[in-house]
Amino acid sequence: MGRGRIKAEPGDPNNSIATRIRTAMAACGMKSVAELGRRIGLPRQTVHRWINGDTKNMTHENLYKVADALQVRARWLAVGDAAPTQIDLGEGDVVGLIKIYESMSMAAREQWLAIGRTLLSMHTVGKGTAVDPYPNAAPLPPLQEPATSPNHR
């Protein structure tokens, strides 16, 4: 892939990369352009130009660095047409999750789904939850191989 660039500033200043970078910085508690610059390995002046709309474009590489540092989707940062933190699961991840689920006992499956539903209900746009819904619950036991009958040894 070449070192392409994306437009940093569309016509609407309320729908710009600059606005989305500022929004994401506030959402993750990042207080300064210097901090973002340190995290992505670029001078604070470069970041300052991005968030003030003083630049015409941004490299794809820098877009991904900023998205990773701010824990948002690069597509949202670049275009703004998707949820900021929507997770895209690749085919391998989905298959892996299904295999884990299928290997669980029914009780573990029900508990896993209940935890997932609780986390989803606590989720807000742009922010995940840092709350442990079951702080006093004992951890689930490790998955065990299904018992085999004596005839299959």
trRosetta pair geometry for C-beta under 8 A, 3 or more apart (Angstrom, degrees):
i j d omega theta_ij theta_ji phi_ij phi_ji
1 4 7.3 -69 167 1 92 106
1 60 7.3 -75 141 81 127 158
3 59 5.9 -31 -177 -144 87 117
3 60 7.2 -157 -156 30 43 98
3 61 7.0 -28 -135 -12 83 115
4 59 7.3 130 86 -150 41 63
4 60 5.3 48 67 -26 86 119
5 57 4.0 47 163 158 124 133
5 58 6.5 148 -156 70 82 27
5 59 5.6 -54 -100 -95 74 48
5 60 7.3 -127 -94 -28 27 71
6 17 7.7 121 109 -64 115 145
6 57 6.2 161 77 -155 34 86
6 58 5.8 -23 58 60 87 81
6 60 6.7 97 -20 -79 101 68
6 63 6.2 45 25 -64 131 147
6 78 5.3 -46 163 -144 166 112
7 10 6.5 89 118 -71 125 64
7 56 7.1 -55 -142 166 68 66
7 57 5.7 -57 -108 -100 33 82
8 16 7.4 44 150 -177 60 99
8 17 4.9 -88 -158 45 63 136
8 18 7.0 69 162 -41 96 87
8 50 6.5 -117 -156 -133 135 74
8 53 7.3 169 128 -137 105 54
8 55 5.0 26 51 96 165 90
8 56 6.1 133 33 138 105 16
8 57 5.3 -171 -16 -106 94 19
8 58 4.9 100 -82 -19 105 96
9 13 7.5 -6 -157 -104 100 68
9 16 5.2 4 -128 -142 62 125
9 17 7.0 -93 -70 30 48 94
9 18 6.7 15 -93 -10 90 114
9 53 5.1 86 -98 -154 130 92
9 55 7.6 152 -20 80 109 54
9 56 6.8 -77 28 -128 105 41
10 15 6.1 -36 64 98 130 92
10 16 5.8 -157 34 -99 79 75
12 15 4.3 29 95 35 119 101
12 16 6.9 -162 94 -46 62 84
13 16 5.5 -28 -148 -15 40 132
13 18 7.5 -32 -158 64 77 123
13 19 6.8 123 159 -45 60 121
13 53 6.6 -23 -131 -92 99 161
14 19 6.1 85 -159 -90 31 167
15 19 6.8 -64 -93 49 10 143
15 80 5.5 -170 -165 86 87 167
16 19 4.8 101 55 6 78 98
16 20 7.0 -147 97 0 43 87
16 53 6.2 15 142 -101 158 110
17 20 5.6 -60 -146 43 34 109
17 21 6.1 38 155 -23 69 103
17 50 6.8 -72 119 -172 110 95
17 58 6.7 -144 145 3 167 140
17 77 6.2 49 -137 166 87 73
17 78 6.6 -1 -95 -119 110 34
18 21 5.9 -52 -147 33 27 110
18 22 6.6 25 155 -15 62 106
18 50 6.1 -179 -100 154 75 57
18 51 5.2 122 -153 -149 81 30
18 52 6.5 -109 -144 49 134 9
18 53 4.3 -64 -34 -64 163 78
19 22 5.8 -57 -151 38 31 110
19 23 6.2 33 151 -21 66 108
20 23 5.4 -51 -143 37 34 115
20 24 6.1 32 158 -17 67 106
20 72 7.7 -171 166 129 105 162
20 76 6.7 180 -160 140 140 81
20 77 5.4 171 122 -132 135 52
20 80 5.9 -140 -68 -87 136 100
20 84 7.7 179 -159 -107 104 108
21 24 5.9 -57 -146 40 29 107
21 25 6.2 32 154 -22 64 106
21 36 7.9 72 -178 -153 109 165
21 47 8.0 -168 169 -164 144 84
21 50 5.8 49 7 132 171 113
21 51 5.1 -118 94 -93 125 86
21 66 6.4 -44 -116 178 107 136
21 70 7.2 -147 -142 -56 61 162
21 77 7.0 61 -71 -147 71 101
22 25 5.7 -53 -147 34 29 113
22 26 6.5 27 156 -16 63 106
22 51 5.3 112 -64 -152 90 107
23 26 6.0 -60 -153 37 28 108
23 27 6.3 28 152 -21 65 110
23 84 7.9 -125 115 -95 119 147
23 126 7.6 -80 152 -142 107 147
24 27 5.5 -53 -143 36 33 115
24 28 6.4 11 165 -2 67 108
24 70 3.9 50 145 172 126 138
24 71 7.8 176 -170 58 109 62
24 72 4.8 -80 -121 -23 135 143
24 77 7.1 -20 -27 -97 153 98
24 84 6.7 -180 -93 -158 99 133
24 126 7.8 -137 -104 -157 64 109
25 28 6.6 -71 -147 47 24 92
25 30 4.2 -88 -158 72 78 108
25 31 7.8 166 163 -58 105 12
25 36 6.4 -59 -106 -62 116 131
25 51 7.6 -7 -6 -106 146 139
25 70 6.4 -69 -70 -116 53 118
26 29 7.7 38 -177 -72 29 24
26 30 7.6 -78 -54 52 22 71
27 70 7.8 74 64 -178 104 98
27 84 7.6 71 54 130 173 162
27 126 5.1 -98 -132 155 150 114
27 127 5.9 -146 -169 -73 104 93
28 70 5.7 -169 5 -155 145 64
28 71 6.0 129 -94 35 138 110
30 35 5.4 -163 -161 96 95 130
30 36 5.8 77 165 -62 145 91
30 70 7.1 -84 3 -108 144 83
31 35 6.5 75 54 6 67 145
32 35 4.7 105 65 -1 85 98
32 36 7.4 -152 101 2 52 82
32 44 7.7 -23 148 -135 97 128
33 36 5.6 -53 -151 40 42 110
33 37 6.0 48 148 -24 69 106
33 44 4.9 107 115 -162 96 91
33 47 4.3 168 -170 106 98 117
33 48 4.8 92 148 -71 168 73
33 51 6.2 -135 -95 20 117 139
34 37 5.5 -53 -147 37 31 116
34 38 6.4 35 153 -22 65 102
34 44 4.3 -20 -94 -96 62 138
34 47 7.9 -171 -66 58 23 139
35 38 5.8 -50 -150 32 31 111
35 39 6.5 29 153 -18 63 106
36 39 5.7 -56 -149 37 33 112
36 40 6.4 5 162 3 68 110
36 44 7.8 108 64 -120 79 73
36 47 5.0 146 91 -145 115 153
36 66 7.2 29 -177 -128 117 84
36 69 6.1 114 -146 128 75 144
36 70 7.5 6 -123 -63 112 97
37 40 6.5 -74 -144 49 25 90
37 41 7.9 -118 169 58 56 7
37 42 5.2 -104 -147 82 76 68
37 43 5.8 -32 -159 144 134 16
37 44 4.0 -111 -10 -80 159 57
37 46 6.8 126 -116 54 106 93
37 47 4.6 -123 -66 -6 90 134
38 41 7.6 28 -175 -71 27 36
39 69 4.3 115 124 -137 130 126
40 47 7.6 133 45 -77 127 117
40 62 7.2 73 166 -146 139 72
40 65 4.1 97 -145 151 111 119
40 66 6.1 -10 -83 -74 153 57
40 68 8.0 129 -101 65 93 98
40 69 5.2 -78 -60 -38 95 147
41 65 7.4 -95 37 -158 92 144
42 46 4.7 -74 154 63 118 142
42 47 6.4 132 94 -42 112 91
42 62 7.0 40 -53 -126 156 110
42 65 7.6 109 -15 114 119 151
43 46 5.0 104 67 -3 80 98
43 47 7.6 -154 101 3 48 84
44 47 5.5 -56 -152 42 44 110
44 48 5.8 51 148 -28 72 105
45 48 5.3 -50 -143 35 32 118
45 49 6.6 37 154 -22 63 100
46 49 5.9 -53 -156 31 30 110
46 50 6.8 31 147 -19 62 103
46 62 8.0 -111 154 -141 129 143
47 50 5.5 -52 -154 32 37 114
47 51 6.4 20 157 -8 70 106
48 51 6.3 -61 -143 43 28 98
48 52 6.1 13 161 -6 65 116
48 54 7.8 1 121 34 72 129
49 52 6.1 -69 -141 48 25 101
49 54 4.2 -95 -150 73 76 106
49 55 4.5 79 141 -40 111 106
50 53 7.9 30 173 -65 27 28
50 54 7.9 -65 -38 47 17 75
50 55 5.8 -26 -85 27 54 130
50 58 6.5 52 -113 -86 114 127
50 66 7.7 -137 154 -96 166 154
55 58 6.7 82 115 -65 134 79
58 62 5.1 -115 180 83 96 121
58 63 5.4 116 118 -62 118 88
58 66 7.9 -27 177 3 147 141
59 62 4.7 92 59 9 86 100
59 63 6.9 -142 97 -8 46 86
60 63 5.4 -52 -149 33 35 118
60 64 6.5 32 155 -16 67 103
61 64 6.1 -59 -155 37 28 107
61 65 6.5 30 149 -20 64 107
62 65 5.4 -51 -145 35 37 115
62 66 6.2 36 157 -18 68 104
63 66 6.0 -58 -151 37 27 108
63 67 6.2 26 153 -18 64 110
63 74 5.5 85 140 -154 101 105
63 77 6.2 160 -166 102 89 127
63 78 5.8 28 -157 -72 140 105
64 67 5.6 -53 -141 39 33 113
64 68 6.2 33 159 -19 66 106
64 74 5.4 -18 -97 -95 62 140
65 68 6.0 -57 -149 37 27 109
65 69 6.3 23 156 -16 64 110
66 69 5.8 -58 -145 39 30 109
66 70 6.0 7 163 0 67 114
66 77 6.4 153 101 -165 111 157
67 70 6.3 -69 -140 50 24 96
67 72 5.4 -103 -148 76 73 74
67 73 6.4 -30 -160 145 125 15
67 74 4.0 -83 -43 -79 169 70
67 76 7.9 128 -125 56 111 86
67 77 4.9 -128 -85 -3 97 147
68 71 7.3 22 -175 -76 30 43
70 77 7.6 119 63 -87 134 128
71 85 6.8 16 138 -112 84 108
72 76 5.6 -99 164 73 108 125
72 77 5.7 118 103 -53 120 101
72 84 4.5 -53 -140 -178 108 90
72 85 6.0 -80 -120 -75 59 69
72 126 7.9 -9 -106 -139 108 77
73 76 4.3 89 69 5 97 103
73 77 6.9 -165 94 -7 52 84
73 82 6.0 -59 87 97 149 124
73 83 7.3 81 10 89 136 60
73 84 6.2 -180 22 -176 89 33
73 85 6.6 179 -21 -102 90 22
73 86 6.1 -12 -39 51 144 77
73 88 7.7 93 -120 -14 123 105
74 77 5.4 -55 -148 38 36 114
74 78 6.0 28 157 -14 70 110
75 78 6.0 -61 -142 42 27 104
75 79 5.7 -29 178 30 67 112
75 81 7.3 -70 154 57 99 81
75 82 5.0 30 109 28 118 138
76 79 7.1 -77 -121 58 17 73
76 80 6.1 58 -167 -104 56 34
76 81 7.6 -144 -110 45 54 40
76 82 5.0 -104 -74 72 83 86
76 83 6.6 -61 -84 102 134 25
76 84 4.6 170 148 -109 165 48
76 85 7.9 -42 8 -36 160 36
76 86 7.7 136 -47 22 125 95
77 80 7.9 6 -161 -63 4 64
79 82 7.2 58 77 4 109 90
82 86 5.9 -98 162 30 104 135
83 86 3.8 100 67 -37 112 107
83 125 6.9 -120 -145 -144 100 87
83 126 7.9 -142 -176 -63 80 59
84 125 7.3 95 25 170 106 77
84 126 4.7 39 48 -107 140 77
85 126 6.2 131 -5 -129 112 29
85 127 7.7 139 2 -51 152 13
85 128 6.5 -131 144 -44 157 94
89 93 4.2 -125 -163 88 91 127
89 94 5.1 111 131 -56 124 85
89 97 7.5 -28 -159 -6 149 137
90 93 5.1 97 53 7 69 101
90 94 7.3 -137 97 -4 36 89
91 94 5.9 -58 -149 37 32 110
91 95 6.2 29 157 -16 67 108
92 95 5.9 -57 -146 39 29 109
92 96 6.2 31 155 -20 64 109
93 96 5.6 -56 -147 38 30 113
93 97 6.3 31 155 -20 66 105
94 97 5.8 -53 -148 35 30 110
94 98 6.4 30 153 -18 64 106
95 98 5.7 -55 -149 36 31 112
95 99 6.4 32 153 -20 65 105
96 99 5.7 -54 -148 35 31 111
96 100 6.5 32 154 -18 65 103
97 100 5.7 -52 -149 35 33 111
97 101 6.3 34 153 -19 65 107
98 101 5.6 -55 -147 38 32 113
98 102 6.1 30 155 -19 66 108
99 102 5.8 -54 -143 38 30 110
99 103 6.4 27 157 -20 63 108
100 103 6.0 -64 -153 35 29 109
100 104 7.0 35 151 -32 62 102
100 143 7.8 -124 -152 -62 74 156
101 104 6.0 -54 -160 16 34 115
101 109 6.3 75 -165 -120 79 98
101 112 7.1 -160 -115 99 81 153
103 143 5.6 39 129 -162 118 140
104 108 3.9 -127 -173 93 111 119
104 109 4.7 147 98 -59 124 76
104 112 6.5 -53 -144 -9 176 142
104 143 6.8 -85 -91 -110 64 108
105 108 4.7 92 52 9 79 103
105 109 6.9 -138 93 -8 40 87
106 109 5.5 -52 -147 34 33 115
106 110 6.4 33 155 -19 65 104
107 110 5.9 -53 -150 35 30 110
107 111 6.5 27 153 -15 64 107
108 111 5.7 -55 -146 39 33 110
108 112 6.0 37 154 -23 67 108
108 140 5.9 88 -130 -151 104 135
108 143 8.0 133 161 -96 171 82
109 112 5.7 -56 -145 36 28 113
109 113 6.3 24 158 -14 64 108
110 113 6.0 -57 -146 40 28 108
110 114 6.2 30 154 -21 64 108
111 114 5.6 -54 -146 36 31 113
111 115 6.4 31 155 -19 65 104
111 140 6.8 157 98 -86 143 120
112 115 5.9 -55 -151 35 28 109
112 116 6.4 28 151 -17 62 108
112 140 8.0 5 -67 -61 89 159
113 116 5.5 -54 -146 39 33 114
113 117 6.2 34 155 -19 67 104
114 117 5.8 -52 -145 37 30 109
114 118 6.3 32 154 -20 63 106
115 118 5.7 -55 -149 36 31 113
115 119 6.4 29 154 -17 65 106
115 133 6.7 172 -137 59 73 127
115 134 7.0 -65 -106 -2 104 127
116 119 5.8 -55 -147 37 30 109
116 120 6.3 30 155 -18 65 107
117 120 5.7 -55 -147 37 32 112
117 121 6.3 30 155 -19 66 106
118 121 5.9 -57 -148 36 30 108
118 122 6.5 20 155 -12 64 110
118 133 4.6 58 139 -113 142 176
119 122 5.9 -64 -148 41 31 106
119 123 6.5 49 150 -44 65 100
119 129 6.0 -151 -149 43 75 129
119 133 6.9 -123 -65 -15 68 130
120 123 5.5 -41 -150 8 35 122
122 129 4.4 30 118 -71 119 152
122 131 6.2 -106 173 52 156 126
122 133 7.2 -160 -23 -72 148 115
123 127 7.7 176 -163 90 60 60
123 128 6.2 -27 -125 -129 91 53
123 129 6.0 -99 -84 -23 56 100
124 127 4.9 6 71 58 98 99
124 129 8.0 104 6 -65 80 81
132 135 4.7 102 96 -80 117 75
134 137 3.6 -8 161 3 116 130
141 144 7.5 -8 126 -28 113 103
148 152 4.5 -111 177 79 114 120
148 153 6.6 139 109 -70 128 66
149 152 5.3 85 60 7 77 103
150 153 6.1 -29 -162 -12 45 117
